[in-house]
Amino acid sequence: MESLNFVDTIIRGAILTGSFFLFLLLERVLPLRRRSQNMATRWTVNAVFTTLAFLTGFLVVRNTTLLLTDWTTEHSFGLLHWLPLGETGQWMVGFLLMDLTFYYWHRANHSIRFLWRFHNVHHMDPDMDVTTSFRFHFVEVLFSVGFRSLQVGLLGVGPAIYMFYELVFQTATMFHHSNWRLPITIERLLNKVIVTPRMHGIHHSSIEEQTNSNYSTVFRFWDLINRSLILNVIQSQIIIGVPGYRRAGDNKLGHLIVLPFLQQRDYWPLDQKVESRPADRTLENMAKNNKNQLCE
């Protein structure tokens, strides 16, 4: 079992590492948004947060959750065991419910002010690219232990389903955070089913209404069902980040680590209208007429 776990970890690591460098290359060749900050400085900060997040996730969240998935399987506990589903049905329903319940966890991190203190560190990145994918405060990752325990415990998710979903989840997270300009026709087609870079870019907009939308991770229809989907935003007018945290030094490593424990500023000041780039009226009219479509 230990040798299998080791091999599984190596394979998963190779897939995630390969995906990361692939998206890194694609966004360098075909960038979607123009960069506003020094790349080396951002990447250093994001690399530290990614390392801390992965260590916390691997040592605490993953091990705790896998122990619970073993228990639910051994005791046939949870929704997937109580429904008349075959093995294929358990995989399909389990995957969908894992994605749906994470939608609500993500939404809770925006709507519950205490959780937002930590999630804000992710949104404060002044640019968004594949390095933003795992820029999460390690305390936010620790909080997810409770969510993951409820999630897999009540659903009755087994270890194989959990590990498969986590692999897809992390790959999807890198994909939709990447600054990769896909041809708009292809992206619109993909976005009929999954979350794409333009869709998630709207979620990282400095306009509050847009930030509080597009919470899905893998499948985009959770936003459609829960009426939180926004698509018709002109990409060139999106400014990434949180307007209340743009002061010099806000995105320095030390400040970001202690930030959730400090007194919080107004995240979206009343004068946030200055965050919008000058409008191209032609593009603006096209956006208004295509409310259910991604815009260039």
C-alpha positions as CSV (number, residue, x, y, z in Angstrom):
1,M,0.0,0.0,0.0
2,E,2.8,2.4,0.9
3,S,4.6,1.7,-2.4
4,L,1.3,2.3,-4.3
5,N,0.8,5.6,-2.5
6,F,4.4,6.6,-3.3
7,V,3.9,5.8,-7.0
8,D,0.5,7.6,-7.0
9,T,2.2,10.7,-5.5
10,I,4.9,10.6,-8.1
11,I,2.5,10.3,-11.0
12,R,0.2,13.0,-9.7
13,G,3.2,15.3,-9.1
14,A,4.4,14.7,-12.6
15,I,1.0,15.5,-14.1
16,L,0.6,18.7,-12.0
17,T,4.2,19.9,-12.7
18,G,3.9,19.2,-16.4
19,S,0.5,21.0,-16.5
20,F,2.0,24.0,-14.6
21,F,4.9,24.5,-17.1
22,L,2.6,23.9,-20.1
23,F,0.2,26.7,-19.0
24,L,3.2,28.9,-18.1
25,L,4.5,28.5,-21.6
26,L,1.1,29.1,-23.3
27,E,0.5,32.2,-21.4
28,R,3.9,33.6,-22.2
29,V,3.3,32.9,-25.9
30,L,-0.4,34.0,-26.0
31,P,-1.1,36.3,-23.1
32,L,-4.7,37.3,-22.4
33,R,-4.1,40.3,-20.1
34,R,-1.2,42.7,-20.0
35,R,1.0,42.5,-17.0
36,S,0.9,45.4,-14.5
37,Q,3.6,44.4,-11.9
38,N,7.1,43.1,-11.9
39,M,7.0,39.5,-12.7
40,A,10.0,38.3,-10.6
41,T,8.7,40.0,-7.4
42,R,5.2,38.5,-7.9
43,W,6.4,35.0,-8.7
44,T,8.7,35.0,-5.6
45,V,5.8,35.8,-3.3
46,N,3.5,33.4,-5.0
47,A,6.1,30.6,-4.9
48,V,6.4,31.0,-1.1
49,F,2.6,30.9,-0.6
50,T,2.3,27.9,-3.0
51,T,5.0,26.0,-1.0
52,L,3.3,26.7,2.3
53,A,-0.2,25.9,0.9
54,F,1.1,22.6,-0.6
55,L,2.9,21.5,2.6
56,T,-0.2,22.3,4.7
57,G,-2.5,20.6,2.1
58,F,-0.3,17.5,1.8
59,L,0.6,17.0,5.5
60,V,-2.7,18.0,7.1
61,V,-5.7,18.2,4.6
62,R,-4.8,15.2,2.4
63,N,-3.9,12.8,5.2
64,T,-6.9,13.7,7.3
65,T,-9.3,13.4,4.4
66,L,-7.8,10.1,3.2
67,L,-8.2,8.6,6.6
68,L,-11.9,9.7,6.6
69,T,-12.5,8.3,3.0
70,D,-11.1,4.9,4.2
71,W,-13.5,5.0,7.2
72,T,-16.6,5.9,5.1
73,T,-15.7,3.1,2.7
74,E,-15.1,0.5,5.5
75,H,-18.4,1.4,7.2
76,S,-20.4,2.1,4.0
77,F,-21.3,5.6,5.4
78,G,-22.5,8.5,3.4
79,L,-24.8,9.5,0.6
80,L,-23.0,7.5,-2.1
81,H,-23.4,4.3,-0.1
82,W,-27.0,4.9,0.7
83,L,-28.2,5.5,-2.9
84,P,-28.7,2.6,-5.2
85,L,-25.7,3.4,-7.4
86,G,-23.2,1.0,-9.0
87,E,-19.5,1.7,-9.1
88,T,-19.8,3.9,-12.2
89,G,-22.7,5.8,-10.7
90,Q,-20.7,6.4,-7.5
91,W,-17.8,7.8,-9.5
92,M,-20.0,10.1,-11.6
93,V,-22.3,11.3,-8.8
94,G,-19.4,11.6,-6.4
95,F,-17.3,13.7,-8.8
96,L,-20.3,16.0,-9.5
97,L,-21.2,16.4,-5.8
98,M,-17.5,17.1,-4.9
99,D,-17.5,19.9,-7.4
100,L,-20.9,21.3,-6.4
101,T,-20.0,21.3,-2.6
102,F,-16.7,23.0,-3.3
103,Y,-18.6,25.7,-5.2
104,Y,-20.4,26.5,-1.9
105,W,-17.2,26.4,0.1
106,H,-15.6,28.9,-2.3
107,R,-18.7,31.1,-2.1
108,A,-18.6,30.9,1.7
109,N,-15.0,32.2,1.6
110,H,-16.4,35.3,-0.1
111,S,-19.6,35.8,1.9
112,I,-18.3,35.1,5.5
113,R,-16.1,38.1,6.4
114,F,-13.8,36.1,8.7
115,L,-13.0,33.6,6.0
116,W,-12.6,36.4,3.4
117,R,-9.7,37.9,5.5
118,F,-7.7,34.9,4.5
119,H,-9.1,34.4,1.0
120,N,-8.4,38.0,0.2
121,V,-4.7,37.1,0.1
122,H,-5.4,35.1,-3.1
123,H,-7.4,37.9,-4.7
124,M,-4.9,40.6,-3.8
125,D,-2.5,39.4,-6.5
126,P,-2.3,42.4,-8.8
127,D,-1.9,40.2,-11.9
128,M,-3.4,36.8,-12.5
129,D,-1.5,33.9,-14.1
130,V,-0.8,30.3,-13.4
131,T,1.3,31.2,-10.4
132,T,-1.8,32.6,-8.8
133,S,-3.4,29.2,-8.8
134,F,-2.1,28.1,-5.4
135,R,-1.4,31.5,-3.8
136,F,-3.5,30.8,-0.8
137,H,-2.8,31.7,2.8
138,F,-1.8,28.5,4.7
139,V,-4.4,29.2,7.4
140,E,-7.2,29.2,4.7
141,V,-5.9,25.8,3.7
142,L,-6.0,24.6,7.3
143,F,-9.6,25.8,7.6
144,S,-10.5,23.6,4.6
145,V,-9.8,20.5,6.8
146,G,-13.2,21.0,8.4
147,F,-14.9,21.5,5.1
148,R,-13.2,18.5,3.5
149,S,-14.1,16.3,6.5
150,L,-17.8,17.2,6.2
151,Q,-17.7,16.9,2.4
152,V,-16.2,13.4,2.1
153,G,-17.9,12.2,5.3
154,L,-21.4,13.1,4.4
155,L,-21.0,12.2,0.7
156,G,-19.3,8.9,1.5
157,V,-16.6,9.5,-1.0
158,G,-14.0,6.8,-1.3
159,P,-10.2,7.4,-1.6
160,A,-10.0,6.7,-5.3
161,I,-12.8,9.2,-6.2
162,Y,-11.3,11.8,-3.8
163,M,-7.8,11.5,-5.3
164,F,-9.1,11.6,-8.9
165,Y,-11.2,14.7,-8.2
166,E,-8.3,16.4,-6.5
167,L,-6.1,15.8,-9.5
168,V,-8.7,17.3,-11.9
169,F,-9.5,20.1,-9.4
170,Q,-5.9,21.2,-9.2
171,T,-5.3,20.9,-13.0
172,A,-8.5,22.9,-13.7
173,T,-7.4,25.5,-11.1
174,M,-4.1,26.1,-13.0
175,F,-6.0,26.2,-16.4
176,H,-8.5,28.8,-15.4
177,H,-6.0,31.0,-13.6
178,S,-3.6,31.0,-16.5
179,N,-3.2,34.2,-18.5
180,W,-3.7,32.2,-21.7
181,R,-5.6,33.8,-24.6
182,L,-7.4,30.9,-26.2
183,P,-9.1,31.7,-29.5
184,I,-12.5,33.1,-28.4
185,T,-14.5,30.6,-30.4
186,I,-12.7,27.7,-28.8
187,E,-13.0,29.2,-25.3
188,R,-16.7,29.9,-25.7
189,L,-17.2,26.2,-26.7
190,L,-15.2,24.9,-23.7
191,N,-17.0,27.3,-21.5
192,K,-20.3,25.7,-22.2
193,V,-19.1,23.0,-19.8
194,I,-16.0,24.0,-17.9
195,V,-14.5,27.1,-16.3
196,T,-12.0,28.9,-18.6
197,P,-9.5,31.7,-18.2
198,R,-11.8,34.5,-19.4
199,M,-14.6,33.4,-17.1
200,H,-12.4,33.1,-14.0
201,G,-10.6,36.4,-14.9
202,I,-13.9,38.1,-14.2
203,H,-13.9,36.6,-10.7
204,H,-10.6,38.3,-10.0
205,S,-11.8,41.7,-11.2
206,S,-11.5,44.6,-8.8
207,I,-15.2,45.4,-9.2
208,E,-17.0,43.8,-6.2
209,E,-20.0,42.5,-8.2
210,Q,-17.7,40.7,-10.6
211,T,-15.5,39.3,-7.8
212,N,-18.6,37.9,-6.2
213,S,-19.4,35.8,-9.2
214,N,-18.1,32.8,-11.1
215,Y,-17.2,30.6,-8.1
216,S,-17.1,27.3,-10.0
217,T,-13.9,25.3,-10.3
218,V,-14.4,22.5,-12.8
219,F,-17.9,22.7,-14.2
220,R,-19.3,26.2,-14.9
221,F,-23.0,25.2,-14.6
222,W,-23.0,25.5,-10.8
223,D,-22.8,29.3,-11.3
224,L,-25.6,29.1,-13.8
225,I,-27.8,27.1,-11.5
226,N,-27.0,29.3,-8.5
227,R,-27.4,32.6,-10.5
228,S,-23.8,33.7,-9.9
229,L,-22.7,33.6,-13.5
230,I,-21.3,36.7,-15.2
231,L,-19.8,36.4,-18.7
232,N,-20.2,39.5,-20.7
233,V,-17.3,41.5,-19.4
234,I,-14.7,43.0,-21.8
235,Q,-11.4,41.4,-20.9
236,S,-9.3,44.5,-21.7
237,Q,-11.3,46.5,-19.2
238,I,-10.7,44.1,-16.3
239,I,-8.3,45.3,-13.6
240,I,-7.1,42.4,-11.4
241,G,-6.9,42.7,-7.6
242,V,-8.7,44.2,-4.6
243,P,-8.9,48.1,-4.9
244,G,-8.6,48.6,-1.1
245,Y,-5.3,46.9,-1.0
246,R,-3.1,48.6,-3.6
247,R,-0.8,50.5,-1.4
248,A,2.9,50.1,-1.7
249,G,3.9,47.2,0.4
250,D,0.5,45.5,0.5
251,N,1.7,42.6,-1.6
252,K,5.0,42.1,0.2
253,L,5.5,38.6,1.6
254,G,5.6,39.5,5.3
255,H,2.6,41.8,5.1
256,L,0.5,39.1,3.3
257,I,1.3,36.5,6.0
258,V,0.1,38.7,8.9
259,L,-2.6,40.6,6.9
260,P,-5.6,38.4,7.9
261,F,-4.8,39.1,11.6
262,L,-4.7,42.9,11.2
263,Q,-7.5,45.4,11.1
264,Q,-9.1,45.3,7.7
265,R,-9.6,48.2,5.3
266,D,-12.5,48.8,3.1
267,Y,-12.0,46.3,0.3
268,W,-14.1,48.1,-2.3
269,P,-14.1,51.9,-1.6
270,L,-17.0,53.9,-2.9
271,D,-14.7,55.5,-5.5
272,Q,-14.0,52.0,-7.1
273,K,-15.4,53.3,-10.4
274,V,-11.8,54.6,-11.1
275,E,-10.9,50.9,-11.3
276,S,-12.6,50.6,-14.7
277,R,-10.4,51.1,-17.8
278,P,-11.7,53.6,-20.5
279,A,-14.5,51.9,-22.3
280,D,-14.5,51.0,-26.0
281,R,-18.1,51.8,-26.9
282,T,-18.2,49.3,-29.7
283,L,-17.0,46.5,-27.5
284,E,-19.3,47.7,-24.7
285,N,-22.4,47.4,-26.9
286,M,-21.3,44.0,-28.1
287,A,-20.9,42.9,-24.4
288,K,-24.4,44.2,-23.5
289,N,-25.9,42.2,-26.4
290,N,-24.2,39.0,-25.5
291,K,-25.0,38.6,-21.9
292,N,-24.5,34.8,-21.9
293,Q,-21.3,34.8,-23.9
294,L,-17.6,35.5,-23.0
295,C,-16.2,38.6,-24.5
296,E,-12.8,39.3,-26.0
